[in-house]
Amino acid sequence: MKTLLLPLILLLAINCSAQDNEAIRKKHYNLDDNVALSGYDPVSYFANKPIEGNKNINYTYKGVTYYFLTEKSKALFKANPEKYEPQYGGWCAYALGKKDPELMDADPETYKITNGKLYVFYNSFGINTKKKWTKNESEMKQTADKNWNKIIKD
């Protein structure tokens, strides 16, 4: 009996841990109805043209749902989700790179790929934070990384 109980306890612990990680991601990601990037296909950014995905072609990775334009795009994402997911949970990178960080919505069509990573920015009412980020990208990224790590630990 004890031999069967230990594997069952371990299985339950792993399942609870995975559910906790999904809840943490959902809490910290910029989502609309549990969908990231306002429904844009994350793979399309790497083809230099962000395009809205099809809600019928979707995939949920660690609790966060993404829409894709094609099944091929979905397959590419599934093979390497970390490559395509937006940095900082899809929040405006510039807003997180400030000394007093904040979680600010991002325009899914205002983005930058640096070192193979996707960053999105606020761009509305004549304010394009991508331009501000680019002026001092290295320092902004360093600060944003620190701020994001603090946020996801909460």
C-alpha positions in Angstrom: 0.0 0.0 0.0 2.8 2.4 0.9 4.5 1.7 -2.4 1.4 2.9 -4.3 0.8 5.9 -2.1 4.2 7.6 -2.7 3.9 7.8 -6.6 0.3 9.1 -6.2 1.4 11.9 -3.8 4.3 12.8 -6.2 1.9 13.0 -9.1 -0.5 15.2 -7.2 2.3 17.5 -6.1 3.6 17.9 -9.7 0.0 18.6 -11.0 -0.6 21.2 -8.2 2.8 22.9 -9.0 1.9 23.1 -12.8 -1.5 24.6 -11.9 0.2 27.2 -9.7 2.6 28.1 -12.4 -0.3 28.6 -14.9 -2.1 30.8 -12.3 1.0 32.9 -11.8 1.4 33.4 -15.6 -2.2 34.3 -16.0 -1.9 36.8 -13.1 1.1 38.6 -14.6 0.5 38.3 -18.4 -1.3 41.0 -20.4 -4.3 39.0 -21.5 -7.7 39.7 -23.1 -10.0 36.8 -22.2 -6.9 34.6 -21.5 -5.5 35.4 -25.0 -2.0 37.0 -25.3 -0.9 39.7 -27.8 -4.5 40.8 -28.4 -4.9 37.7 -30.5 -2.0 38.3 -32.9 0.0 35.4 -34.1 3.3 35.4 -32.1 5.1 33.7 -35.0 4.1 36.3 -37.5 6.3 38.9 -35.7 9.3 37.0 -36.7 8.3 37.3 -40.3 8.3 41.1 -39.9 4.5 41.4 -40.2 2.3 40.9 -37.1 -1.0 39.5 -38.2 -4.1 38.7 -36.2 -4.5 35.0 -35.6 -7.6 32.8 -36.0 -9.3 31.9 -32.8 -10.0 28.5 -34.2 -6.3 27.8 -34.5 -5.1 28.2 -31.0 -2.7 26.7 -28.5 -2.5 27.2 -24.7 1.0 27.2 -23.3 1.3 27.1 -19.5 -2.1 28.7 -19.1 -1.8 31.4 -21.7 -3.6 31.1 -25.0 -2.2 32.2 -28.4 -4.0 32.5 -31.7 -2.3 31.6 -35.0 -2.8 32.4 -38.6 -2.0 28.9 -39.8 -1.5 25.4 -38.5 2.2 25.7 -39.6 2.6 28.8 -37.4 1.0 26.9 -34.5 3.4 24.0 -35.0 6.4 26.3 -35.0 5.3 27.9 -31.7 4.6 24.5 -30.1 8.1 23.3 -31.0 9.7 26.3 -29.2 7.3 28.5 -27.3 10.0 30.4 -25.4 11.3 31.7 -28.8 8.0 33.3 -29.7 6.4 34.5 -26.5 6.5 38.2 -25.9 8.9 39.5 -23.2 7.5 40.8 -19.9 4.2 39.0 -20.4 3.3 41.2 -23.4 3.2 44.4 -21.4 4.9 47.5 -22.7 8.7 47.0 -22.4 9.4 50.7 -22.0 7.0 51.1 -19.1 8.8 48.3 -17.3 12.2 49.8 -18.1 11.5 53.0 -16.2 12.8 53.6 -12.7 9.2 53.6 -11.5 7.9 50.7 -13.5 4.3 50.1 -14.4 2.3 47.5 -16.3 1.1 49.3 -19.3 -0.9 47.9 -22.3 1.0 47.5 -25.5 0.0 48.0 -29.1 0.5 44.6 -30.7 1.6 46.3 -33.9 4.4 48.3 -32.2 7.2 45.8 -31.6 10.8 45.1 -31.8 12.8 41.9 -32.0 16.2 42.1 -30.3 18.5 39.1 -30.0 15.6 36.9 -31.1 13.2 38.1 -28.4 9.9 39.9 -29.0 9.2 43.2 -27.2 5.9 45.1 -27.5 5.3 48.8 -26.8 2.6 51.3 -26.0 1.7 53.5 -29.0 -1.4 55.7 -28.7 -2.4 59.3 -28.6 0.9 60.3 -30.2 3.1 58.5 -27.7 5.3 55.8 -29.2 7.3 54.3 -26.4 9.3 52.1 -28.8 11.2 55.2 -29.9 12.1 56.0 -26.3 13.2 52.4 -25.6 15.4 52.4 -28.7 17.3 55.5 -27.6 18.8 53.7 -24.6 17.8 50.0 -25.2 20.6 48.3 -23.3 19.9 50.2 -20.0 16.2 50.1 -20.5 16.3 46.3 -21.0 18.5 45.8 -18.0 16.1 47.8 -15.8 13.0 46.1 -17.3 14.5 42.6 -16.7 15.0 43.5 -13.0 11.6 45.0 -12.6 9.9 42.1 -14.4 11.7 39.5 -12.1 10.3 41.4 -9.1 6.8 41.4 -10.5 6.7 37.7 -11.3 7.9 36.8 -7.8 4.8 38.5 -6.3 
